Amino acid sequence: MPRFVIERNLPPGLSDADIDAAARRAVAVNSALRDVRWIHSNLAIDRSKFFCEYEAPSADAVREAARLAEIPCDVVTEVREVHPDAYTKRTL
C-alpha cells in the first residue's frame, strides 16, 4: 500500500494537552477507517510542525482522515521507505 508523509503546520502556543488531544482524535478516526493506517509521527522541537507517516490508498484518503479528526493537513507527499541496510555493507 502507498505511504504518505503529512506536514501539519501548527498554531503557536499549543500545549502538550492540545497536541495529545489532536493525536487521540487522529488515532480514533484512523481506527474507524479501514484503509488508512497511522505509522508514526514526529513533532518539531519548536512545536511548529507535526510530521506524520501513514499507509493509505491515496492522498485523498489521508486528507479525509485529517478532516474527520479536525487536524491540519497542509502538505501530503507520497514516499517510499529507504532502509540504510540497502546502502551499507555489513561485515562481521
N, C-alpha and C positions, 0 to 999 in steps of 0.2 A: 504494500500500500504506500502511496506517496507520503512524504514527510514535509512538514511546513514549519518555518520559524516565524513567529509573530513578534513584531516590535510594538510594544504598547508605551506610548508617551503618557506619563503620569503627572497629575497636577502637583504643584509644590505643597508641602506641608502634610503629606499623608502620614498617618501614624501606623504603628505595627498593627493595631486593631483594624484600620481601614484596609490594609493590604491583606490581612488574614481573612477578612470578610469577603473581599473580592475573590481570593483563592478558593474559599469554601463555595461560593456561588459557581465558579468555573467547574469545580470538581462535581458538584451536584448536577449541573447541566450536562457535562460530558458523560456522566454515568447514565443519564437518561437517553443519550444519543447512541445508537448502535454503531455507527461508522466513524465516530470521532474519538480518538484516544490521546489523552494528555501523556507526554513522555517525561518532561521535566521543565522547570523554569529557573531563570536566573534574574535576580534583582540587581540593578546597577547600584554601586556603593552610594552614589549621591541620591538614590531613590527617584531618579528622573525617568527611568525606563525599566520595563519588565520585558524579558525575552523568554518566550515560551515555545517549546517544540511539541508538535502534535503529529499523529498519523491521521489522515483523513482522505476521503476520496477526491476532494477538490478544495481549492482555496475558498470557494463559496461556502462549503460546509464548515470550515473553520470560522469564517466571518459570521455565519449564522449562530454558531455556538457562542461566540463572543457577544453577539447581540442579545441572545437569550439570557446570558449571565450578566448583562448590563455592565460590561467592562470594555475599555477601549481596545480597538484592533486597528492600529494605524497603518502598518505595513505587514503584508503576508508574502513570504518568499518560499518557493518550493526549494528544498535542499536534498542532498544525498549525504549519507554518512561516509566520512573518510576516517578510517581507523589507522593509527600510527603503525600497527604491525604490518600493514600492507606496504610500508615505505622503509622499514628498517630491517636489517638482517640480525637475527638473534643468534648469538653464539654461546655455546655452553662452556 
